[in-house]
Amino acid sequence: MTENTPILYIKPGCPWCREALSFFSQHGVPVEVRDVTASSQSMQRMLEISGQSLTPTMEFGEFIVADFSVQEFIDAVEQVPEIKQQLGFGDVEDWN
């Protein structure tokens, strides 16, 4: 993956993580998945960027969305049009 690929921090079995992965897949948004239970480095990085240990958490440059549901992610990305565009959601008006 490139540095332009969003990083999604997850925990196996997390229903919100599965929902997030499905959402990104449906919208054709590639993500680099990091399992924080399998990698202490990934957990440490997630703690550094978000100040918490809950998943899913997305890192895309300076854009961080921590411990989110899909709707919370949509609400966050709608506030930052340039990030929405960079992620590939630029022309998405109706998220359903």
C-alpha positions as CSV (number, residue, x, y, z in Angstrom):
1,M,0.0,0.0,0.0
2,T,1.1,3.6,-0.5
3,E,1.1,6.4,2.0
4,N,-2.0,7.7,0.2
5,T,-3.8,4.5,1.4
6,P,-5.9,5.0,4.5
7,I,-5.0,2.8,7.5
8,L,-7.8,1.0,9.3
9,Y,-7.0,-0.3,12.8
10,I,-9.2,-3.2,13.7
11,K,-9.7,-6.0,16.3
12,P,-10.9,-9.4,15.0
13,G,-14.5,-10.1,15.9
14,C,-15.3,-6.4,16.3
15,P,-18.7,-5.9,14.6
16,W,-18.0,-2.2,13.9
17,C,-14.8,-3.2,12.2
18,R,-16.6,-5.7,10.0
19,E,-19.1,-3.1,9.1
20,A,-16.4,-0.5,8.3
21,L,-14.5,-3.0,6.1
22,S,-17.7,-3.8,4.3
23,F,-18.5,-0.1,3.8
24,F,-15.1,0.7,2.4
25,S,-15.2,-2.4,0.1
26,Q,-18.7,-1.4,-1.2
27,H,-17.4,2.0,-2.1
28,G,-14.2,0.7,-3.7
29,V,-12.0,2.4,-1.1
30,P,-8.8,0.4,-0.5
31,V,-7.6,0.4,3.1
32,E,-4.5,-1.0,4.8
33,V,-5.8,-3.1,7.6
34,R,-3.8,-3.3,10.8
35,D,-4.9,-5.7,13.6
36,V,-4.0,-4.1,16.9
37,T,-4.4,-7.3,18.8
38,A,-1.7,-9.0,16.6
39,S,0.8,-6.1,16.6
40,S,1.9,-4.0,19.6
41,Q,3.4,-1.5,17.1
42,S,0.0,-1.0,15.5
43,M,-1.7,-0.6,18.9
44,Q,0.9,1.9,20.0
45,R,0.5,3.9,16.7
46,M,-3.3,3.9,17.2
47,L,-2.9,5.1,20.8
48,E,-0.6,7.9,19.6
49,I,-2.9,9.2,16.9
50,S,-6.2,8.8,18.6
51,G,-5.5,8.8,22.4
52,Q,-7.7,5.7,22.8
53,S,-7.7,1.9,22.2
54,L,-11.1,1.3,20.6
55,T,-11.6,0.2,17.0
56,P,-12.2,0.8,14.2
57,T,-9.9,3.8,13.9
58,M,-8.9,5.3,10.6
59,E,-5.8,7.2,9.8
60,F,-5.5,9.1,6.6
61,G,-2.7,11.6,6.9
62,E,-3.9,14.2,9.5
63,F,-7.5,12.9,9.2
64,I,-8.2,10.6,12.1
65,V,-11.6,9.1,13.0
66,A,-11.5,7.0,16.2
67,D,-13.9,4.4,17.5
68,F,-16.5,5.0,14.8
69,S,-19.6,3.5,13.4
70,V,-20.1,3.9,9.6
71,Q,-22.5,6.7,10.2
72,E,-20.0,8.5,12.5
73,F,-17.4,8.1,9.7
74,I,-19.8,9.5,7.1
75,D,-20.5,12.5,9.4
76,A,-16.8,13.1,10.0
77,V,-15.8,12.8,6.3
78,E,-18.7,15.1,5.2
79,Q,-17.0,17.9,7.3
80,V,-13.8,17.7,5.3
81,P,-14.6,17.8,1.5
82,E,-11.0,17.5,0.4
83,I,-10.5,14.3,2.4
84,K,-13.9,13.0,1.1
85,Q,-12.6,13.6,-2.5
86,Q,-9.1,12.1,-1.8
87,L,-10.7,9.0,-0.4
88,G,-12.8,8.6,-3.5
89,F,-16.2,9.6,-2.0
90,G,-16.2,12.9,-3.8
91,D,-19.3,12.3,-5.9
92,V,-21.2,10.4,-3.2
93,E,-24.3,12.4,-2.2
94,D,-26.5,9.6,-0.9
95,W,-24.6,7.2,1.2
96,N,-27.4,4.5,1.3
